Amino acid sequence: MKILILGSLPPPVGGVTSSVRNLVAALRSVGETAEVVRLSALFRRWDIAHVHFTRPWKRFLGVVAGRLLAKRLFFTIHNGRVEHLGVLDRLSIRLAHRVILLNRDVHSVARDRYCGDKAILLSNYYREGLGEGSGPSVTLSPGRKHALVYVYDRWLHDGRDVYGIEFVLENLAALPDDWTLVLVDPKGLYREDAMKYAGRVQHLNGPVNFLQVLKDVDLYLRPTSTDGASIAVQEALCLGTPVVASDAAPRSDTVQTYAWGDAEDYSQAIARAIGGNTNAYEQTGVVEYLTACRDAWA
């Protein structure tokens, strides 16, 4: 099967670009033809075009291009909010053969309000595409355990800090004394904040091999106030790293969740995670994606 991906590869490293990279690698690993759109791709006819854009106008343009280039058109809604889709997204749904949603609640809302049978529930991360990562390697503080948190920007959503960094810093006491918080902050937005907690926080400013860090730490924190199906959470679970995450979005049963903004619940979730109270994680295979592609022809 020939599959054209309309989206972007890293850099920059983000949930959507990492998802695209993983999907392409997973498809190629099982012998399928997959290519991220480039000029040469415009002169071929594809079986499936799959659109990965976050902004509605980009998504719509990708959908129109995909309908011209391929026999079947998919697009993924990567964010976790579909209650009020605009005109462009509704037009994209009309043109698409399948709309991929990434968690149960979002799938249910999209199916009932907008997509009908076009809505399908799939992962955006596959075990076959898990690579070694890229970027400079990092040496963690010796003789200590580590919890990792990542921030891309200092965004607010409905007045709430999207990445929850201030909450994590203010609640460092939730981590045992022999633990260090590793803050991956490519833009250096929290450099001064991290300096206030010298000795407890290892601040990583600039490009790093995030997958390597995720593998080396003992816990991954996802304290977001809104979320989709986080790539980093799925990567952590694939690597065997326990995860503590807010209840801002539906999570895997293997993730220890807490009520967003509740410091006591957060502390208890960390205690459960580092105490080994986690379930085995069964990685999703790309065969599920290929099955959805073949079903689109039925």
Beta strands, then each sheet from edge to edge (+ up, - down):
strand 1: 2-6
strand 2: 33-36
strand 3: 46-51
strand 4: 70-76
strand 5: 98-101
strand 6: 119-121
strand 7: 145-150
strand 8: 156-157
strand 9: 160-161
strand 10: 179-184
strand 11: 201-204
strand 12: 219-222
strand 13: 243-246
strand 14: 256-258
sheet 1: 2+ 1+ 3+ 4+ 5+ 6+
sheet 2: 11+ 10+ 7+ 12+ 13+ 14+
sheet 3: 8+ 9-
end
